[in-house]
Amino acid sequence: QVQLVESGGGLVQAGGSLRLSCATSGRTFSTLDTGWFRQAPGKEREFVAGRSWRGSTTRYADSVKGRFTISREYAKNTVYLQMNSLKPEDTAVYYCAAGTNPVLVTQAYDYWGQGTQVTVSS
């Protein structure tokens, strides 16, 4: 079993930056693919970024490409989402996910965090 705990969300002005962290506990997730998703009020949860466990493949939603970066620190069993040039439309609850999901962009992950709120003011 893998537990995921997100942190780093908050309120930021448009154009600012935040770095989300997803810490894991339980079984090591070194061989699991990881992803970030988000859900805005009244909308379905959508894919944001994904990274294969080897790091050889990363995927980004078109809306965040060039602004967001997914990375992981194996020694700390932590995955990050660096978010730059934030826009009001990035406001959402952000979820970390892990599992065996070579496609990365779908929601077919085995483990999910509880989410962290990101609010971008204009």
Backbone atoms as SQL, in Angstrom:
CREATE TABLE atoms (id INTEGER PRIMARY KEY, chain TEXT, resi INTEGER, resn TEXT, atom TEXT, x REAL, y REAL, z REAL);
INSERT INTO atoms VALUES
  (1, 'A', 1, 'GLN', 'N', 0.848, -1.200, 0.000),
  (2, 'A', 1, 'GLN', 'CA', 0.000, 0.000, 0.000),
  (3, 'A', 1, 'GLN', 'C', 0.877, 1.243, 0.000),
  (4, 'A', 2, 'VAL', 'N', 0.439, 2.252, -0.745),
  (5, 'A', 2, 'VAL', 'CA', 1.169, 3.510, -0.844),
  (6, 'A', 2, 'VAL', 'C', 0.251, 4.636, -0.405),
  (7, 'A', 3, 'GLN', 'N', 0.729, 5.475, 0.471),
  (8, 'A', 3, 'GLN', 'CA', -0.029, 6.661, 0.874),
  (9, 'A', 3, 'GLN', 'C', 0.653, 7.896, 0.284),
  (10, 'A', 4, 'LEU', 'N', -0.152, 8.795, -0.224),
  (11, 'A', 4, 'LEU', 'CA', 0.351, 10.016, -0.839),
  (12, 'A', 4, 'LEU', 'C', -0.208, 11.222, -0.097),
  (13, 'A', 5, 'VAL', 'N', 0.648, 12.182, 0.215),
  (14, 'A', 5, 'VAL', 'CA', 0.220, 13.388, 0.916),
  (15, 'A', 5, 'VAL', 'C', 0.773, 14.605, 0.188),
  (16, 'A', 6, 'GLU', 'N', -0.133, 15.412, -0.345),
  (17, 'A', 6, 'GLU', 'CA', 0.278, 16.620, -1.052),
  (18, 'A', 6, 'GLU', 'C', 0.438, 17.786, -0.076),
  (19, 'A', 7, 'SER', 'N', 1.284, 18.722, -0.450),
  (20, 'A', 7, 'SER', 'CA', 1.450, 19.961, 0.299),
  (21, 'A', 7, 'SER', 'C', 1.974, 21.023, -0.651),
  (22, 'A', 8, 'GLY', 'N', 1.967, 22.277, -0.174),
  (23, 'A', 8, 'GLY', 'CA', 2.525, 23.358, -0.969),
  (24, 'A', 8, 'GLY', 'C', 1.505, 24.230, -1.651),
  (25, 'A', 9, 'GLY', 'N', 0.234, 23.871, -1.549),
  (26, 'A', 9, 'GLY', 'CA', -0.786, 24.710, -2.154),
  (27, 'A', 9, 'GLY', 'C', -0.959, 26.005, -1.383),
  (28, 'A', 10, 'GLY', 'N', -1.732, 26.910, -1.961),
  (29, 'A', 10, 'GLY', 'CA', -1.973, 28.181, -1.298),
  (30, 'A', 10, 'GLY', 'C', -2.525, 29.211, -2.241),
  (31, 'A', 11, 'LEU', 'N', -2.477, 30.455, -1.804),
  (32, 'A', 11, 'LEU', 'CA', -2.973, 31.584, -2.581),
  (33, 'A', 11, 'LEU', 'C', -1.784, 32.333, -3.161),
  (34, 'A', 12, 'VAL', 'N', -1.835, 32.601, -4.447),
  (35, 'A', 12, 'VAL', 'CA', -0.745, 33.306, -5.120),
  (36, 'A', 12, 'VAL', 'C', -1.337, 34.231, -6.169),
  (37, 'A', 13, 'GLN', 'N', -0.645, 35.310, -6.442),
  (38, 'A', 13, 'GLN', 'CA', -1.105, 36.234, -7.481),
  (39, 'A', 13, 'GLN', 'C', -0.741, 35.701, -8.864),
  (40, 'A', 14, 'ALA', 'N', -1.493, 36.116, -9.834),
  (41, 'A', 14, 'ALA', 'CA', -1.202, 35.743, -11.217),
  (42, 'A', 14, 'ALA', 'C', 0.235, 36.122, -11.577),
  (43, 'A', 15, 'GLY', 'N', 0.908, 35.219, -12.253),
  (44, 'A', 15, 'GLY', 'CA', 2.308, 35.428, -12.602),
  (45, 'A', 15, 'GLY', 'C', 3.278, 34.848, -11.592),
  (46, 'A', 16, 'GLY', 'N', 2.771, 34.457, -10.452),
  (47, 'A', 16, 'GLY', 'CA', 3.615, 33.907, -9.400),
  (48, 'A', 16, 'GLY', 'C', 3.887, 32.426, -9.590),
  (49, 'A', 17, 'SER', 'N', 4.570, 31.848, -8.594),
  (50, 'A', 17, 'SER', 'CA', 4.979, 30.449, -8.657),
  (51, 'A', 17, 'SER', 'C', 4.630, 29.725, -7.365),
  (52, 'A', 18, 'LEU', 'N', 4.430, 28.435, -7.497),
  (53, 'A', 18, 'LEU', 'CA', 4.259, 27.546, -6.352),
  (54, 'A', 18, 'LEU', 'C', 4.926, 26.223, -6.690),
  (55, 'A', 19, 'ARG', 'N', 5.372, 25.522, -5.657),
  (56, 'A', 19, 'ARG', 'CA', 5.866, 24.170, -5.854),
  (57, 'A', 19, 'ARG', 'C', 5.074, 23.235, -4.951),
  (58, 'A', 20, 'LEU', 'N', 4.387, 22.316, -5.592),
  (59, 'A', 20, 'LEU', 'CA', 3.643, 21.300, -4.857),
  (60, 'A', 20, 'LEU', 'C', 4.545, 20.102, -4.605),
  (61, 'A', 21, 'SER', 'N', 4.357, 19.502, -3.447),
  (62, 'A', 21, 'SER', 'CA', 5.100, 18.296, -3.097),
  (63, 'A', 21, 'SER', 'C', 4.122, 17.167, -2.820),
  (64, 'A', 22, 'CYS', 'N', 4.554, 15.960, -3.132),
  (65, 'A', 22, 'CYS', 'CA', 3.757, 14.772, -2.852),
  (66, 'A', 22, 'CYS', 'C', 4.672, 13.771, -2.172),
  (67, 'A', 23, 'ALA', 'N', 4.501, 13.646, -0.871),
  (68, 'A', 23, 'ALA', 'CA', 5.323, 12.729, -0.092),
  (69, 'A', 23, 'ALA', 'C', 4.623, 11.387, 0.027),
  (70, 'A', 24, 'THR', 'N', 5.421, 10.334, -0.022),
  (71, 'A', 24, 'THR', 'CA', 4.840, 9.006, 0.052),
  (72, 'A', 24, 'THR', 'C', 5.277, 8.287, 1.321),
  (73, 'A', 25, 'SER', 'N', 4.460, 7.368, 1.747),
  (74, 'A', 25, 'SER', 'CA', 4.803, 6.510, 2.865),
  (75, 'A', 25, 'SER', 'C', 4.316, 5.110, 2.540),
  (76, 'A', 26, 'GLY', 'N', 4.814, 4.165, 3.275),
  (77, 'A', 26, 'GLY', 'CA', 4.478, 2.785, 2.969),
  (78, 'A', 26, 'GLY', 'C', 5.472, 2.223, 1.974),
  (79, 'A', 27, 'ARG', 'N', 4.993, 1.382, 1.130),
  (80, 'A', 27, 'ARG', 'CA', 5.862, 0.784, 0.121),
  (81, 'A', 27, 'ARG', 'C', 6.510, 1.869, -0.730),
  (82, 'A', 28, 'THR', 'N', 7.793, 1.700, -1.037),
  (83, 'A', 28, 'THR', 'CA', 8.490, 2.665, -1.861),
  (84, 'A', 28, 'THR', 'C', 7.838, 2.736, -3.229),
  (85, 'A', 29, 'PHE', 'N', 7.793, 3.934, -3.750),
  (86, 'A', 29, 'PHE', 'CA', 7.140, 4.075, -5.048),
  (87, 'A', 29, 'PHE', 'C', 8.145, 4.338, -6.160),
  (88, 'A', 30, 'SER', 'N', 9.388, 3.878, -5.931),
  (89, 'A', 30, 'SER', 'CA', 10.446, 4.151, -6.897),
  (90, 'A', 30, 'SER', 'C', 10.161, 3.573, -8.275),
  (91, 'A', 31, 'THR', 'N', 9.365, 2.514, -8.341),
  (92, 'A', 31, 'THR', 'CA', 9.079, 1.921, -9.646),
  (93, 'A', 31, 'THR', 'C', 7.659, 2.206, -10.115),
  (94, 'A', 32, 'LEU', 'N', 7.049, 3.224, -9.549),
  (95, 'A', 32, 'LEU', 'CA', 5.701, 3.598, -9.953),
  (96, 'A', 32, 'LEU', 'C', 5.718, 4.854, -10.817),
  (97, 'A', 33, 'ASP', 'N', 4.854, 4.871, -11.805),
  (98, 'A', 33, 'ASP', 'CA', 4.653, 6.091, -12.570),
  (99, 'A', 33, 'ASP', 'C', 3.899, 7.095, -11.694),
  (100, 'A', 34, 'THR', 'N', 4.108, 8.373, -11.943),
  (101, 'A', 34, 'THR', 'CA', 3.455, 9.383, -11.116),
  (102, 'A', 34, 'THR', 'C', 2.805, 10.444, -11.987),
  (103, 'A', 35, 'GLY', 'N', 1.775, 11.057, -11.429),
  (104, 'A', 35, 'GLY', 'CA', 1.073, 12.084, -12.181),
  (105, 'A', 35, 'GLY', 'C', 0.461, 13.120, -11.260),
  (106, 'A', 36, 'TRP', 'N', 0.149, 14.252, -11.844),
  (107, 'A', 36, 'TRP', 'CA', -0.591, 15.321, -11.170),
  (108, 'A', 36, 'TRP', 'C', -1.860, 15.596, -11.967),
  (109, 'A', 37, 'PHE', 'N', -2.941, 15.751, -11.244),
  (110, 'A', 37, 'PHE', 'CA', -4.232, 16.081, -11.838),
  (111, 'A', 37, 'PHE', 'C', -4.808, 17.266, -11.073),
  (112, 'A', 38, 'ARG', 'N', -5.827, 17.877, -11.631),
  (113, 'A', 38, 'ARG', 'CA', -6.487, 18.971, -10.926),
  (114, 'A', 38, 'ARG', 'C', -7.974, 18.971, -11.226),
  (115, 'A', 39, 'GLN', 'N', -8.706, 19.545, -10.287),
  (116, 'A', 39, 'GLN', 'CA', -10.150, 19.647, -10.461),
  (117, 'A', 39, 'GLN', 'C', -10.601, 21.017, -10.000),
  (118, 'A', 40, 'ALA', 'N', -11.122, 21.777, -10.936),
  (119, 'A', 40, 'ALA', 'CA', -11.668, 23.103, -10.640),
  (120, 'A', 40, 'ALA', 'C', -13.135, 22.961, -10.268),
  (121, 'A', 41, 'PRO', 'N', -13.690, 23.934, -9.550),
  (122, 'A', 41, 'PRO', 'CA', -15.104, 23.852, -9.157),
  (123, 'A', 41, 'PRO', 'C', -16.020, 23.681, -10.362),
  (124, 'A', 42, 'GLY', 'N', -16.899, 22.707, -10.279),
  (125, 'A', 42, 'GLY', 'CA', -17.851, 22.485, -11.346),
  (126, 'A', 42, 'GLY', 'C', -17.298, 21.794, -12.567),
  (127, 'A', 43, 'LYS', 'N', -16.043, 21.371, -12.499),
  (128, 'A', 43, 'LYS', 'CA', -15.415, 20.713, -13.651),
  (129, 'A', 43, 'LYS', 'C', -14.922, 19.319, -13.260),
  (130, 'A', 44, 'GLU', 'N', -14.664, 18.517, -14.275),
  (131, 'A', 44, 'GLU', 'CA', -14.135, 17.185, -14.029),
  (132, 'A', 44, 'GLU', 'C', -12.633, 17.266, -13.749),
  (133, 'A', 45, 'ARG', 'N', -12.140, 16.258, -13.077),
  (134, 'A', 45, 'ARG', 'CA', -10.715, 16.198, -12.820),
  (135, 'A', 45, 'ARG', 'C', -9.973, 15.979, -14.138),
  (136, 'A', 46, 'GLU', 'N', -8.884, 16.716, -14.317),
  (137, 'A', 46, 'GLU', 'CA', -8.149, 16.641, -15.566),
  (138, 'A', 46, 'GLU', 'C', -6.669, 16.406, -15.330),
  (139, 'A', 47, 'PHE', 'N', -6.040, 15.839, -16.333),
  (140, 'A', 47, 'PHE', 'CA', -4.613, 15.560, -16.300),
  (141, 'A', 47, 'PHE', 'C', -3.819, 16.860, -16.373),
  (142, 'A', 48, 'VAL', 'N', -2.730, 16.930, -15.595),
  (143, 'A', 48, 'VAL', 'CA', -1.833, 18.076, -15.633),
  (144, 'A', 48, 'VAL', 'C', -0.439, 17.666, -16.113),
  (145, 'A', 49, 'ALA', 'N', 0.157, 16.680, -15.440),
  (146, 'A', 49, 'ALA', 'CA', 1.524, 16.261, -15.779),
  (147, 'A', 49, 'ALA', 'C', 1.734, 14.822, -15.334),
  (148, 'A', 50, 'GLY', 'N', 2.605, 14.121, -16.042),
  (149, 'A', 50, 'GLY', 'CA', 2.914, 12.741, -15.689),
  (150, 'A', 50, 'GLY', 'C', 4.364, 12.426, -15.987),
  (151, 'A', 51, 'ARG', 'N', 4.893, 11.488, -15.239),
  (152, 'A', 51, 'ARG', 'CA', 6.303, 11.120, -15.388),
  (153, 'A', 51, 'ARG', 'C', 6.433, 9.615, -15.183),
  (154, 'A', 52, 'SER', 'N', 7.073, 8.942, -16.130),
  (155, 'A', 52, 'SER', 'CA', 7.318, 7.516, -15.977),
  (156, 'A', 52, 'SER', 'C', 8.321, 7.280, -14.852),
  (157, 'A', 53, 'TRP', 'N', 8.306, 6.079, -14.286),
  (158, 'A', 53, 'TRP', 'CA', 9.131, 5.859, -13.108),
  (159, 'A', 53, 'TRP', 'C', 10.611, 5.940, -13.421),
  (160, 'A', 54, 'ARG', 'N', 10.984, 5.635, -14.667),
  (161, 'A', 54, 'ARG', 'CA', 12.394, 5.765, -15.036),
  (162, 'A', 54, 'ARG', 'C', 12.771, 7.208, -15.343),
  (163, 'A', 55, 'GLY', 'N', 11.770, 8.052, -15.527),
  (164, 'A', 55, 'GLY', 'CA', 12.056, 9.424, -15.892),
  (165, 'A', 55, 'GLY', 'C', 12.284, 9.641, -17.369),
  (166, 'A', 56, 'SER', 'N', 12.126, 8.588, -18.152),
  (167, 'A', 56, 'SER', 'CA', 12.398, 8.698, -19.582),
  (168, 'A', 56, 'SER', 'C', 11.270, 9.373, -20.344),
  (169, 'A', 57, 'THR', 'N', 10.098, 9.404, -19.745),
  (170, 'A', 57, 'THR', 'CA', 8.931, 9.985, -20.411),
  (171, 'A', 57, 'THR', 'C', 8.216, 10.945, -19.465),
  (172, 'A', 58, 'THR', 'N', 7.924, 12.125, -19.968),
  (173, 'A', 58, 'THR', 'CA', 7.070, 13.071, -19.259),
  (174, 'A', 58, 'THR', 'C', 5.986, 13.556, -20.208),
  (175, 'A', 59, 'ARG', 'N', 4.852, 13.864, -19.666),
  (176, 'A', 59, 'ARG', 'CA', 3.721, 14.365, -20.436),
  (177, 'A', 59, 'ARG', 'C', 3.124, 15.559, -19.709),
  (178, 'A', 60, 'TYR', 'N', 2.658, 16.524, -20.467),
  (179, 'A', 60, 'TYR', 'CA', 2.021, 17.707, -19.901),
  (180, 'A', 60, 'TYR', 'C', 0.754, 18.031, -20.676),
  (181, 'A', 61, 'ALA', 'N', -0.216, 18.540, -19.959),
  (182, 'A', 61, 'ALA', 'CA', -1.394, 19.081, -20.629),
  (183, 'A', 61, 'ALA', 'C', -0.965, 20.314, -21.416),
  (184, 'A', 62, 'ASP', 'N', -1.600, 20.539, -22.537),
  (185, 'A', 62, 'ASP', 'CA', -1.243, 21.694, -23.366),
  (186, 'A', 62, 'ASP', 'C', -1.363, 23.004, -22.583),
  (187, 'A', 63, 'SER', 'N', -2.313, 23.053, -21.683),
  (188, 'A', 63, 'SER', 'CA', -2.568, 24.290, -20.947),
  (189, 'A', 63, 'SER', 'C', -1.445, 24.659, -19.972),
  (190, 'A', 64, 'VAL', 'N', -0.583, 23.705, -19.620),
  (191, 'A', 64, 'VAL', 'CA', 0.484, 23.985, -18.653),
  (192, 'A', 64, 'VAL', 'C', 1.873, 23.812, -19.252),
  (193, 'A', 65, 'LYS', 'N', 1.934, 23.347, -20.482),
  (194, 'A', 65, 'LYS', 'CA', 3.224, 23.080, -21.108),
  (195, 'A', 65, 'LYS', 'C', 4.068, 24.351, -21.137),
  (196, 'A', 66, 'GLY', 'N', 5.325, 24.230, -20.723),
  (197, 'A', 66, 'GLY', 'CA', 6.223, 25.375, -20.692),
  (198, 'A', 66, 'GLY', 'C', 6.154, 26.161, -19.402),
  (199, 'A', 67, 'ARG', 'N', 5.155, 25.879, -18.568),
  (200, 'A', 67, 'ARG', 'CA', 5.013, 26.597, -17.291),
  (201, 'A', 67, 'ARG', 'C', 5.186, 25.676, -16.086),
  (202, 'A', 68, 'PHE', 'N', 4.756, 24.428, -16.215),
  (203, 'A', 68, 'PHE', 'CA', 4.814, 23.469, -15.113),
  (204, 'A', 68, 'PHE', 'C', 5.887, 22.410, -15.403),
  (205, 'A', 69, 'THR', 'N', 6.498, 21.914, -14.327),
  (206, 'A', 69, 'THR', 'CA', 7.494, 20.860, -14.454),
  (207, 'A', 69, 'THR', 'C', 7.283, 19.815, -13.360),
  (208, 'A', 70, 'ILE', 'N', 7.202, 18.560, -13.777),
  (209, 'A', 70, 'ILE', 'CA', 7.094, 17.465, -12.827),
  (210, 'A', 70, 'ILE', 'C', 8.474, 16.865, -12.614),
  (211, 'A', 71, 'SER', 'N', 8.789, 16.554, -11.368),
  (212, 'A', 71, 'SER', 'CA', 10.081, 15.953, -11.057),
  (213, 'A', 71, 'SER', 'C', 9.911, 15.079, -9.823),
  (214, 'A', 72, 'ARG', 'N', 10.931, 14.302, -9.527),
  (215, 'A', 72, 'ARG', 'CA', 10.873, 13.484, -8.318),
  (216, 'A', 72, 'ARG', 'C', 12.253, 13.344, -7.700),
  (217, 'A', 73, 'GLU', 'N', 12.254, 13.186, -6.402),
  (218, 'A', 73, 'GLU', 'CA', 13.476, 13.002, -5.641),
  (219, 'A', 73, 'GLU', 'C', 13.394, 11.628, -4.987),
  (220, 'A', 74, 'TYR', 'N', 14.134, 10.676, -5.558),
  (221, 'A', 74, 'TYR', 'CA', 14.014, 9.292, -5.134),
  (222, 'A', 74, 'TYR', 'C', 14.432, 9.109, -3.683),
  (223, 'A', 75, 'ALA', 'N', 15.454, 9.815, -3.247),
  (224, 'A', 75, 'ALA', 'CA', 15.946, 9.644, -1.882),
  (225, 'A', 75, 'ALA', 'C', 14.895, 10.021, -0.849),
  (226, 'A', 76, 'LYS', 'N', 14.005, 10.928, -1.229),
  (227, 'A', 76, 'LYS', 'CA', 12.960, 11.388, -0.297),
  (228, 'A', 76, 'LYS', 'C', 11.588, 10.810, -0.646),
  (229, 'A', 77, 'ASN', 'N', 11.546, 9.942, -1.668),
  (230, 'A', 77, 'ASN', 'CA', 10.253, 9.379, -2.093),
  (231, 'A', 77, 'ASN', 'C', 9.216, 10.480, -2.289),
  (232, 'A', 78, 'THR', 'N', 9.606, 11.519, -2.971),
  (233, 'A', 78, 'THR', 'CA', 8.749, 12.675, -3.147),
  (234, 'A', 78, 'THR', 'C', 8.700, 13.075, -4.607),
  (235, 'A', 79, 'VAL', 'N', 7.536, 13.446, -5.058),
  (236, 'A', 79, 'VAL', 'CA', 7.363, 13.964, -6.412),
  (237, 'A', 79, 'VAL', 'C', 6.903, 15.416, -6.297),
  (238, 'A', 80, 'TYR', 'N', 7.349, 16.247, -7.236),
  (239, 'A', 80, 'TYR', 'CA', 7.073, 17.676, -7.188),
  (240, 'A', 80, 'TYR', 'C', 6.354, 18.136, -8.445),
  (241, 'A', 81, 'LEU', 'N', 5.663, 19.255, -8.302),
  (242, 'A', 81, 'LEU', 'CA', 5.113, 19.963, -9.448),
  (243, 'A', 81, 'LEU', 'C', 5.477, 21.427, -9.280),
  (244, 'A', 82, 'GLN', 'N', 6.441, 21.871, -10.057),
  (245, 'A', 82, 'GLN', 'CA', 6.828, 23.276, -10.058),
  (246, 'A', 82, 'GLN', 'C', 5.907, 24.019, -11.011),
  (247, 'A', 83, 'MET', 'N', 5.237, 25.036, -10.503),
  (248, 'A', 83, 'MET', 'CA', 4.263, 25.777, -11.296),
  (249, 'A', 83, 'MET', 'C', 4.700, 27.235, -11.374),
  (250, 'A', 84, 'ASN', 'N', 5.000, 27.685, -12.568),
  (251, 'A', 84, 'ASN', 'CA', 5.426, 29.065, -12.807),
  (252, 'A', 84, 'ASN', 'C', 4.399, 29.792, -13.671),
  (253, 'A', 85, 'SER', 'N', 4.494, 31.099, -13.674),
  (254, 'A', 85, 'SER', 'CA', 3.602, 31.928, -14.493),
  (255, 'A', 85, 'SER', 'C', 2.145, 31.519, -14.303),
  (256, 'A', 86, 'LEU', 'N', 1.747, 31.418, -13.072),
  (257, 'A', 86, 'LEU', 'CA', 0.404, 30.931, -12.772),
  (258, 'A', 86, 'LEU', 'C', -0.660, 31.891, -13.258),
  (259, 'A', 87, 'LYS', 'N', -1.781, 31.313, -13.661),
  (260, 'A', 87, 'LYS', 'CA', -2.918, 32.072, -14.173),
  (261, 'A', 87, 'LYS', 'C', -4.145, 31.773, -13.314),
  (262, 'A', 88, 'PRO', 'N', -5.108, 32.677, -13.314),
  (263, 'A', 88, 'PRO', 'CA', -6.333, 32.411, -12.538),
  (264, 'A', 88, 'PRO', 'C', -6.998, 31.090, -12.924),
  (265, 'A', 89, 'GLU', 'N', -6.895, 30.713, -14.197),
  (266, 'A', 89, 'GLU', 'CA', -7.512, 29.459, -14.630),
  (267, 'A', 89, 'GLU', 'C', -6.784, 28.219, -14.122),
  (268, 'A', 90, 'ASP', 'N', -5.651, 28.395, -13.464),
  (269, 'A', 90, 'ASP', 'CA', -4.968, 27.273, -12.826),
  (270, 'A', 90, 'ASP', 'C', -5.559, 26.963, -11.450),
  (271, 'A', 91, 'THR', 'N', -6.472, 27.792, -10.989),
  (272, 'A', 91, 'THR', 'CA', -7.104, 27.571, -9.691),
  (273, 'A', 91, 'THR', 'C', -7.848, 26.241, -9.671),
  (274, 'A', 92, 'ALA', 'N', -7.513, 25.398, -8.710),
  (275, 'A', 92, 'ALA', 'CA', -8.105, 24.059, -8.626),
  (276, 'A', 92, 'ALA', 'C', -7.549, 23.349, -7.403),
  (277, 'A', 93, 'VAL', 'N', -8.143, 22.205, -7.111),
  (278, 'A', 93, 'VAL', 'CA', -7.534, 21.267, -6.167),
  (279, 'A', 93, 'VAL', 'C', -6.619, 20.358, -6.973),
  (280, 'A', 94, 'TYR', 'N', -5.397, 20.254, -6.535),
  (281, 'A', 94, 'TYR', 'CA', -4.395, 19.454, -7.241),
  (282, 'A', 94, 'TYR', 'C', -4.167, 18.144, -6.509),
  (283, 'A', 95, 'TYR', 'N', -4.165, 17.057, -7.293),
  (284, 'A', 95, 'TYR', 'CA', -4.016, 15.718, -6.754),
  (285, 'A', 95, 'TYR', 'C', -2.765, 15.050, -7.308),
  (286, 'A', 96, 'CYS', 'N', -2.086, 14.360, -6.440),
  (287, 'A', 96, 'CYS', 'CA', -0.960, 13.530, -6.817),
  (288, 'A', 96, 'CYS', 'C', -1.452, 12.098, -6.995),
  (289, 'A', 97, 'ALA', 'N', -0.871, 11.386, -7.953),
  (290, 'A', 97, 'ALA', 'CA', -1.264, 10.011, -8.205),
  (291, 'A', 97, 'ALA', 'C', -0.038, 9.161, -8.502),
  (292, 'A', 98, 'ALA', 'N', -0.118, 7.891, -8.186),
  (293, 'A', 98, 'ALA', 'CA', 0.985, 6.965, -8.450),
  (294, 'A', 98, 'ALA', 'C', 0.433, 5.590, -8.786),
  (295, 'A', 99, 'GLY', 'N', 1.193, 4.862, -9.584),
  (296, 'A', 99, 'GLY', 'CA', 0.768, 3.521, -9.946),
  (297, 'A', 99, 'GLY', 'C', 1.452, 3.070, -11.207),
  (298, 'A', 100, 'THR', 'N', 1.011, 1.956, -11.712),
  (299, 'A', 100, 'THR', 'CA', 1.523, 1.457, -12.983),
  (300, 'A', 100, 'THR', 'C', 0.611, 1.964, -14.077),
  (301, 'A', 101, 'ASN', 'N', 1.046, 2.961, -14.780),
  (302, 'A', 101, 'ASN', 'CA', 0.219, 3.617, -15.785),
  (303, 'A', 101, 'ASN', 'C', 1.117, 4.154, -16.893),
  (304, 'A', 102, 'PRO', 'N', 1.540, 3.292, -17.774),
  (305, 'A', 102, 'PRO', 'CA', 2.478, 3.724, -18.821),
  (306, 'A', 102, 'PRO', 'C', 1.915, 4.793, -19.746),
  (307, 'A', 103, 'VAL', 'N', 0.593, 4.910, -19.789),
  (308, 'A', 103, 'VAL', 'CA', -0.011, 5.941, -20.634),
  (309, 'A', 103, 'VAL', 'C', 0.167, 7.324, -19.999),
  (310, 'A', 104, 'LEU', 'N', 0.228, 7.360, -18.711),
  (311, 'A', 104, 'LEU', 'CA', 0.471, 8.560, -17.885),
  (312, 'A', 104, 'LEU', 'C', -0.697, 9.539, -17.855),
  (313, 'A', 105, 'VAL', 'N', -1.316, 9.823, -18.983),
  (314, 'A', 105, 'VAL', 'CA', -2.287, 10.910, -19.049),
  (315, 'A', 105, 'VAL', 'C', -3.680, 10.507, -18.587),
  (316, 'A', 106, 'THR', 'N', -3.944, 9.209, -18.493),
  (317, 'A', 106, 'THR', 'CA', -5.258, 8.785, -18.031),
  (318, 'A', 106, 'THR', 'C', -5.284, 8.727, -16.509),
  (319, 'A', 107, 'GLN', 'N', -6.457, 8.506, -15.953),
  (320, 'A', 107, 'GLN', 'CA', -6.593, 8.463, -14.500),
  (321, 'A', 107, 'GLN', 'C', -6.457, 7.047, -13.941),
  (322, 'A', 108, 'ALA', 'N', -5.837, 6.169, -14.692),
  (323, 'A', 108, 'ALA', 'CA', -5.697, 4.769, -14.295),
  (324, 'A', 108, 'ALA', 'C', -4.539, 4.550, -13.336),
  (325, 'A', 109, 'TYR', 'N', -4.427, 5.400, -12.331),
  (326, 'A', 109, 'TYR', 'CA', -3.412, 5.219, -11.301),
  (327, 'A', 109, 'TYR', 'C', -4.019, 4.464, -10.130),
  (328, 'A', 110, 'ASP', 'N', -3.165, 3.807, -9.369),
  (329, 'A', 110, 'ASP', 'CA', -3.641, 2.975, -8.271),
  (330, 'A', 110, 'ASP', 'C', -3.819, 3.748, -6.972),
  (331, 'A', 111, 'TYR', 'N', -3.038, 4.790, -6.787),
  (332, 'A', 111, 'TYR', 'CA', -3.027, 5.498, -5.516),
  (333, 'A', 111, 'TYR', 'C', -3.200, 6.998, -5.752),
  (334, 'A', 112, 'TRP', 'N', -3.952, 7.622, -4.853),
  (335, 'A', 112, 'TRP', 'CA', -4.249, 9.052, -4.974),
  (336, 'A', 112, 'TRP', 'C', -4.076, 9.741, -3.628),
  (337, 'A', 113, 'GLY', 'N', -3.627, 10.995, -3.685),
  (338, 'A', 113, 'GLY', 'CA', -3.577, 11.809, -2.489),
  (339, 'A', 113, 'GLY', 'C', -4.911, 12.479, -2.234),
  (340, 'A', 114, 'GLN', 'N', -4.962, 13.259, -1.170),
  (341, 'A', 114, 'GLN', 'CA', -6.226, 13.891, -0.775),
  (342, 'A', 114, 'GLN', 'C', -6.431, 15.239, -1.451),
  (343, 'A', 115, 'GLY', 'N', -5.382, 15.762, -2.054),
  (344, 'A', 115, 'GLY', 'CA', -5.501, 17.018, -2.781),
  (345, 'A', 115, 'GLY', 'C', -5.034, 18.215, -1.979),
  (346, 'A', 116, 'THR', 'N', -4.582, 19.243, -2.694),
  (347, 'A', 116, 'THR', 'CA', -4.178, 20.505, -2.074),
  (348, 'A', 116, 'THR', 'C', -4.710, 21.646, -2.936),
  (349, 'A', 117, 'GLN', 'N', -5.247, 22.664, -2.290),
  (350, 'A', 117, 'GLN', 'CA', -5.896, 23.763, -3.000),
  (351, 'A', 117, 'GLN', 'C', -4.863, 24.764, -3.494),
  (352, 'A', 118, 'VAL', 'N', -5.006, 25.126, -4.752),
  (353, 'A', 118, 'VAL', 'CA', -4.218, 26.206, -5.344),
  (354, 'A', 118, 'VAL', 'C', -5.187, 27.267, -5.836),
  (355, 'A', 119, 'THR', 'N', -4.999, 28.493, -5.382),
  (356, 'A', 119, 'THR', 'CA', -5.847, 29.592, -5.789),
  (357, 'A', 119, 'THR', 'C', -4.968, 30.701, -6.355),
  (358, 'A', 120, 'VAL', 'N', -5.270, 31.105, -7.584),
  (359, 'A', 120, 'VAL', 'CA', -4.500, 32.148, -8.249),
  (360, 'A', 120, 'VAL', 'C', -5.407, 33.357, -8.428),
  (361, 'A', 121, 'SER', 'N', -5.019, 34.465, -7.833),
  (362, 'A', 121, 'SER', 'CA', -5.823, 35.678, -7.917),
  (363, 'A', 121, 'SER', 'C', -5.355, 36.547, -9.079),
  (364, 'A', 122, 'SER', 'N', -6.295, 37.264, -9.653),
  (365, 'A', 122, 'SER', 'CA', -5.961, 38.105, -10.814),
  (366, 'A', 122, 'SER', 'C', -5.534, 39.498, -10.371);
